[in-house]
């Protein structure tokens, strides 16, 4: 699975680079075309907690095509309660992953995005009684 993911990622970047060869007369890498972003999340509720982040780094190949790498890391925890609101079990999950994305801008202020991602998830259950 990981081998297929890497092959597809390399193909996406190779095609994007081929499209930009004609539009970039000066040639080469332009630092001003690099962008970074992402999001942070925090969630709280009775017996529930979540925190995570999704950083991205990308490159604008031309006016209508961007590509880059996206990462994610998330942790969630939830307590299971009995009818007296006493905790009986705790469930937690930790997931992380990475992938490649592309954005196509068919019209101004609107884009379509595709993203391939490979994630890994670890679950843990703790009996609290």
C-alpha positions, 0 to 999 in steps of 0.5 A: 500500500505504501509503495503504491502511495509513493508511486502516485505521489511522485507521478502527481508531482512529475505531471505538475512539473511538466505542465509548468515548464512552458509557463516558467520562462525564467526556469527553476524554483521560485521561493515566493511560490511556496506556501504553508498553512494548516489547522489546529483543533481542540475538542472538549466535552463531558468525558471526551477530549481531542487535540490535533493539527494538520500542517501543509506545505505547498507550491504554486506551479502556475495560476491554476495548479498548486501541489504539496504535502499534507501531514496530520496528527490527532489524539482523542480520548473518551470515557465510558460511564455507567448509569451512575456517571461513574467511569467504567472504561477509557478509550483513546486513539492516536493517528498520524499520517502524511500525503500529497495534495493538488489544487486546481483553480478552474475559476477565480476564488474557487478550487478543487482539491484532491488528496492522497493520504496514508494514515496509521491509527493506534487504539487503546482501551483501559478498564477503570473498574 
